[in-house]
Amino acid sequence: LDKLKMYIISIEALLAQCKTHEAKKHGLQILSFFGESIGTFSDMKSVIIVELVKAKQLIGRKSDADLIVVNEIYDEQKIAAERIMHVLASAFFFVEPDMFGLLALRMLQTSLRYGVCSESAFGFAAYGFLMIKVFDDIKNADRFGEIAMHLLKIFTANKCSCEVIIIVYGLIKPLVEHLHKCTKMLEYSYELGMQSGKIYFAMMSLVQQYRIRFLMGENLVTIEKKLMASDEEMMEHRQEMFRLSILPLRQACQNLIGHSDDPEELTGEVMNEEQFLLKVRGRNKTLVALVYHLHSWLSYMFGSYESASRYAKERQATSSTELVLFGGLFRRRYVFVEGLIAFAMAHKTDATEWKIAANESIKLLKNNAAHAPSNFQHMLLLLQAESAFLAKNNGDAAIYYDGAIEIAAENGYVQDEALASERAGIFHCSTQDNDQIARGYFFKSIQCVSKMECIS
């Protein structure tokens, strides 16, 4: 135990040199000294399911109060194991999600068996995230996110506050609470990370909060300037992985404010789409999926529905298992955008495959709208409006469009308010033959677009 600090420093030194394989091998070997044998497996996902089941059995019927008032760990061997697992799990949070999941679950099991310590909050938060990722269980995810935040209060000056807040407010709470609160907490997490020297997690907080700001339709010029400053900060701290993750978003902002030759392709001052994909393909499927998603979204926004459908299919074909940065929120955004594209293609082709895909998107978003109406209700209503429009149920379509516009406006989703207004205008032009009503919706869309300083 006297050597614990030295062990942790040796692991962190390897991680700082980007020697993740050596850090993992060294860290797992040290863990075995403290009675935690963690191997590497060819089928990690099955192992994680097994570990999740073990954790569920340990939790059993315990109430939140039962879990929170668990005694502190007195076994120094177990405290040491918890601290080493936390260092390793934190490091693999993005680069090796399956190992992160396995280590976090072992941390939780140790806390449930032997008692809690300052690192236990990380295990509870990670368990909540895994409940979403594996079972899509939003209710229990939020429950364990709340327990994690409570444990942070119990153990003041908690060493893992930064990463716990990212997991809870970057990956769990967006499916439960309004995104404004989430961005405020992510700003706080960034400050904690910078103050404590946890640059990795501070940069992750930046990435997550700017993705949310983009989704909500904040002023694009402001976002692009802040992303440019973050780009420089990431270069300064040699955080290349996170720098790469904001480049597509920066270029999308540039496209939408008119600073690119082709508004649909992510090529311009910030990046070249083809070269970017060559660089990250095979290394980071999440970023490949992001590029395809943004290209499909831009194509849809500019009315190129065939192009949008091609890139949506490319996104779907990209088996994105590395969903840590995106979490549940961004997967739902994929569903929303690809649902809109499917409805557009169903209008154009009348093909059954597009109708099926479009209706599936409505089914997938209903559960999310029930848990977090402030974030998802307007998306669901817009998809339902498109469905009614396609089915020629014009009365229902008009009601759904107005509902989507109203709720998007109430909750500050300027980008989606603009889109819903434009789609409502197109609907009234096409079916009601009332140009005066349609012009009102188009004017509302233009007002929203002006707030964003967007050319679309």
Buried (B, 14 or more C-beta within 10 A) or exposed (E): EEEBEEBBEBBBEBBEEEEBEEBBEBBBEBBEEBEBEBEEEEEBEEBBBEBBEBBEEEBEEEEEEEBBEBEBBEBEBBBBBBBBBBBBBBBBBBBBBBBBBBBBBBBBBBBBEBBBBBBBBBBBBBBBBBBBBEEBBBEBBBBBBBBBBBBBEBBEEBBBBBBBBBBBBBBBBBBBBBBEBBBEBBBBBBEBBBEBEBBBBBBBBBBBBBBBBBBBBBBBBEBBEBBBEBBEBBEEBEBEBBBBBBBBBBBBBBBBBEBBEEBBBBBBEBBBBEEBBEBBEEEBBBBBBBBBBBBBBBBBBBEBBEBBBBBBBBBBEBEBEBBBBBBBBBBBBBBBBBBBBBBBBBBEBEEEEBBEBBBBBBEBBEBBBEBBBBBBBBBBBBBBBBBBBBEEBBEBBBBBBBBBBBBBBEBBBBBBBBBBBBBBBBBBBEEEEEEEBBEBBBEBBEEBBEBBBBEB
